[in-house]
């Protein structure tokens, strides 16, 4: 594919990608043809949406059932004071529209559930999970793994964050965390707080991984779990291997998400 496949405005907008040998016009065309679903338009979703839109991801899905609250604005940087009370998906779509007219936004003002997750992910090449609860994380892991859809994971709390990527095969999230902690044993951001800039760091890593997956370039975080501590500015990486008895990505595991009860520990017996 030549530079002529991109129009003059695109050649200008994405010029810093195009001059990179590792991206070039072919890579930019891949991004413009890619379809990525962002689950959550909050702390992690904000930088993910920002950078995927700026990079020229052609179709960006955004799923969230919440509205913008003033307490969100300390970290959810795609929303503004004027957006308070507005559905987050609408505020996010307006942000993307102002940033990059090349991006088509599909919004889903809904909570991700067992009833809709398979239909949601079926329309996309890559899923980025910025959800804020364990039930959704396990649901997304199981649905994407069973469907063979690559996905990126991130989580944040106080000064700490984590990020990784999965190729839709093995290992999966359950290989490291077989089941969720008991309800009430791990606080969330609403009760324990979160440093405002923390989701910017973790979300940017997530966006980077999604772009690398779309480009099929570089060494991804597949098989590696990255932990970040902003209090002492350290990164720790642990290898992630498939558990032979994993009930989702190993042979003999479940065939459907409907075999799992996504409440409490989300365990699979």
C-alpha positions in Angstrom: 0.0 0.0 0.0 1.4 3.4 -0.9 1.1 6.8 0.8 -1.6 7.6 -1.8 -4.0 5.3 0.1 -4.2 8.0 2.7 -5.7 11.4 1.9 -3.6 14.6 2.4 -5.2 15.4 5.8 -4.4 11.9 7.0 -0.8 12.1 5.7 -0.5 15.3 7.8 -2.3 14.0 10.9 -0.4 10.7 11.1 2.9 11.9 9.7 4.8 10.9 12.9 3.5 7.4 12.5 4.1 7.3 8.7 7.8 8.3 9.0 8.4 5.4 11.4 9.8 2.3 9.5 7.9 0.1 12.1 4.5 1.7 11.3 4.6 3.5 8.0 1.5 4.0 5.7 0.8 0.3 5.9 0.6 0.3 9.6 -1.5 3.4 9.7 -3.9 1.8 7.3 -4.1 -1.2 9.7 -5.1 1.2 12.5 -7.7 2.9 10.4 -9.2 -0.5 9.5 -9.1 -1.8 13.1 -12.1 -2.2 15.4 -11.4 -1.9 19.2 -13.9 -2.1 22.0 -13.2 -0.1 25.2 -15.1 -1.4 28.2 -15.4 1.6 30.5 -15.1 5.3 29.9 -13.8 6.2 33.3 -10.3 6.5 34.8 -8.6 3.8 32.7 -11.0 4.2 29.7 -10.2 8.0 29.4 -6.5 7.7 28.4 -7.3 4.6 26.4 -10.0 6.4 24.4 -7.8 9.5 24.0 -4.8 7.7 22.5 -6.7 5.1 20.4 -8.7 8.0 18.9 -5.6 10.1 18.3 -3.8 7.1 16.7 -6.5 6.7 14.2 -8.3 3.5 15.3 -11.0 3.4 12.7 -13.9 2.1 14.8 -13.9 2.6 18.5 -16.6 1.0 20.6 -17.3 2.5 24.0 -19.4 0.6 26.6 -20.4 2.2 29.9 -23.6 2.6 31.8 -22.6 5.4 34.1 -23.0 9.2 34.0 -20.3 11.8 34.6 -20.0 12.9 38.2 -17.9 15.8 39.5 -15.8 13.4 41.6 -14.8 11.7 38.3 -13.0 14.8 37.0 -9.9 14.4 39.1 -8.8 11.5 36.9 -11.3 10.9 34.0 -9.7 13.5 31.7 -12.0 13.1 28.6 -14.9 14.5 30.6 -15.4 18.2 31.7 -17.4 20.1 34.3 -20.0 20.8 31.6 -20.5 17.0 31.2 -21.7 16.4 34.7 -24.9 14.4 34.5 -24.2 13.3 30.9 -23.9 9.6 30.1 -20.2 8.8 29.9 -20.5 7.2 26.5 -22.0 10.4 25.1 -19.3 12.6 26.7 -16.6 10.3 25.4 -18.1 10.2 21.9 -18.2 14.0 21.8 -14.5 14.1 22.9 -13.5 11.7 20.1 -15.5 13.6 17.5 -13.6 16.8 18.4 -10.3 15.1 18.4 -10.3 13.0 15.2 -13.0 12.9 12.5 -11.5 9.7 11.1 -12.8 7.7 14.0 -16.2 6.1 14.0 -17.5 5.7 17.6 -20.1 3.1 18.5 -21.6 3.7 21.9 -23.2 1.2 24.2 -24.9 2.7 27.3 -25.1 -0.5 29.1 -23.4 -2.6 31.8 -21.5 -5.6 30.4 -23.3 -8.7 31.4 -23.6 -12.4 30.6 -26.5 -11.6 28.3 -24.7 -9.0 26.1 -20.9 -9.6 26.4 -20.7 -12.1 23.5 -22.6 -9.9 21.2 -20.5 -6.9 22.1 -17.1 -8.5 21.6 -18.2 -10.3 18.4 -18.0 -7.0 16.5 -14.4 -6.1 17.4 -10.9 -7.3 16.7 -9.5 -6.3 20.2 -11.1 -5.5 23.6 -9.6 -3.2 26.2 -11.0 -3.9 29.7 -11.0 -0.8 31.9 -13.8 -2.1 34.2 -13.7 -1.4 37.9 -15.1 -4.7 39.4 -14.0 -8.3 39.5 -17.2 -9.8 38.1 -16.8 -7.9 34.9 -13.1 -8.7 34.6 -13.7 -12.4 34.9 -16.6 -12.2 32.5 -14.6 -10.4 29.9 -11.7 -12.8 30.4 -13.9 -15.9 29.9 -15.9 -14.5 27.0 -12.8 -13.2 25.1 -10.8 -16.4 25.7 -13.6 -18.7 24.6 -14.2 -16.5 21.5 -10.4 -16.2 20.8 -10.5 -12.4 20.9 -7.3 -10.6 22.1 -7.9 -8.3 25.1 -5.9 -5.9 27.3 -6.5 -5.7 31.1 -5.7 -2.9 33.6 -6.6 -2.1 37.2 -5.8 0.7 39.6 -6.1 1.5 43.3 -4.5 4.2 45.5 -0.9 4.4 44.2 -0.8 1.0 42.4 -1.7 -0.3 39.0 -1.4 -3.4 36.9 -1.6 -4.1 33.2 -1.3 -7.1 30.9 -2.5 -8.4 27.6 -4.0 -11.7 26.4 -4.0 -13.2 22.9 -7.4 -14.9 23.3 -5.7 -18.3 23.8 -3.5 -19.1 26.7 -2.6 -18.1 29.3 -5.6 -16.1 30.5 -6.5 -13.9 33.5 -7.6 -17.0 35.5 -4.2 -18.6 35.2 -2.9 -15.9 37.6 -6.1 -15.3 39.6 -8.2 -18.4 39.5 -11.1 -16.7 41.3 -12.0 -13.3 42.7 -11.3 -12.3 46.3 -14.2 -12.6 48.7 -16.5 -9.5 48.5 -15.4 -6.8 50.8 -11.8 -8.0 51.2 -10.4 -5.7 48.5 -11.5 -2.0 48.6 -12.3 -0.1 45.4 -11.4 3.5 44.4 -14.6 4.9 45.7 -13.7 3.8 49.3 -9.9 3.7 49.2 -9.2 6.5 46.7 -6.8 6.7 43.7 -4.0 9.0 42.8 -5.4 11.1 39.9 -2.5 10.6 37.5 -2.3 6.8 38.1 -4.9 5.8 35.5 -3.1 8.0 33.0 0.0 5.9 33.3 -1.8 2.5 33.4 -4.3 3.5 30.7 -1.6 4.7 28.4 0.2 1.3 28.8 -3.1 -0.4 27.9 -3.6 1.8 24.8 0.0 1.0 23.8 -0.7 -2.7 24.0 -3.9 -2.4 22.0 -2.1 -0.5 19.3 0.7 -3.1 19.2 -1.9 -5.8 18.9 -3.6 -4.0 16.0 -0.3 -3.5 14.2 0.9 -7.0 15.1 4.2 -5.4 16.1 6.7 -5.7 19.0 6.8 -7.8 22.1 3.4 -7.5 23.9 2.6 -8.1 27.5 1.0 -11.4 26.6 2.5 -13.8 29.1 3.7 -11.0 31.4 1.9 -9.2 34.2 3.2 -5.7 34.9 2.8 -4.1 38.3 3.4 -0.3 38.8 3.8 1.5 42.1 3.6 5.3 41.7 4.7 5.9 45.3 8.3 4.7 44.7 8.1 4.8 40.8 8.9 1.1 40.3 7.7 -1.4 37.8 7.7 -5.2 38.6 7.0 -7.8 36.0 6.1 -11.4 36.7 5.8 -14.2 34.0 2.3 -15.6 33.4 2.0 -19.1 32.2 -1.0 -21.3 31.5 -2.2 -23.3 34.4 -2.7 -26.9 33.2 -6.0 -27.1 35.2 -7.3 -23.7 34.1 -11.0 -24.1 33.7 -11.1 -21.6 30.8 -8.0 -21.8 28.6 -6.8 -25.3 29.3 -8.2 -28.5 27.5 -11.3 -29.8 29.1 -12.4 -26.4 30.4 -15.8 -24.8 30.2 -17.5 -24.3 26.8 -19.7 -21.4 27.7 -19.7 -18.4 30.0 -23.2 -19.5 31.0 -21.7 -22.3 33.0 -20.3 -19.7 35.4 -22.1 -17.7 38.1 -20.5 -14.2 38.0 -21.2 -13.2 41.6 -19.1 -13.5 44.7 -15.8 -15.2 43.7 -16.7 -16.0 40.1 -15.3 -19.4 40.7 -15.6 -22.4 38.4 -15.9 -25.7 40.2 
